[in-house]
């Protein structure tokens, strides 16, 4: 944060000073370090720090810190500062999985969020010893990326972005479903990049194969009908809607209560399919003034010319502002970190040809989105 030009003051807890000494904090921050309210009393540090800061970020936020903050305790300089701060407060929890999932911790998190404190989800990964699971402190780069959105910088600062990701599943019986190969990696990459660019991001997730990025609110769904309802709710006041989810076009007309199987060697009756609602078309029809809507087209095509033709046909039918077209044939794209995609504007012109990572595509796509937002 200092390298990016921010002025940083460190307020360690007593426990933090057992891990990293005060001289190190002072050298890194360029300011004296205080941990108790009884230091430099004439400067009233617990009030002065809260008024001075544009952002308070607690990383790591332990289970104990979450409990003290939720209860409004003020037994050291940090908790006093949290009570006097009028700026945004961002807490990055880090603890063992059992502690994070404990009902008391979850209740404290819910309390803090209800007061407007941004408590991000911990990362999933290696913890102390051989343990692994949710509770790991996100990487410094990920935490720094959240700063842009919290203090209002970045090309999407102050914007609300809703991203759908993953593949829907339509139940056939208690055992089987109709689905697709979507991993949700592209939607997750777009959500992560939108946070880095300063947006408030909601991810509507239908079976994704990647962890939710720090700073992203998530709504989980199962079927196309679930996705439609969730996207309607989330997109009402959104500036940007990105539909990367692979929505099942059809669903069984009847979901069987018991497992479908042969009876006395006789094959079961054929499954009749009915068409699912078109979520993207529905969102376009319900769009609010100035809202930018992005669609995705997973196609199989003989060459780029055929892919563009398919994309333009879909664009005319959907009516979105931007359309990303992938050729997903022969095992390409789905489940892979790399991608190749064409980005078309609302008139059908190809404005970007991206071959690289899904993160690269996210950057190029959101740049096109930002251009449209600023032009409106």
Secondary structure, 3 states (H helix, E strand, C coil): CCCCCCCCCCCCCCCHHHHCCHHHHHHHHCCCCCCCCCCCHHHCHHHHHHHHCCEEEEEEECHHHHHHHHHCCCCCHHHHHHHHCCCEEEEEECCCHHHHHCHHHHHHHHHHHHCCCEEECCEEEECCCCCEEEEECCCHHHHHHHHHHHCCCCCCCCCEEEEEEEECCEECCCCCEECCCCCCHHHHHHHHHHHHCCCEEEEEEECCCCCCCCCEEEEECCCHHHHHHHHHHHHCCCCEEEECCECCCEEECCCCCCCCCCECCECCCCCCEEECCCHHHHHHHCCCCCCEEEEEEEECCCCHHHHHHHHHHHHHHHCCCEEEEEECHHHCCCCCCEEEEEEEECCCCEEEEEEEEHHHHHHHHHHHHHHHHHHC
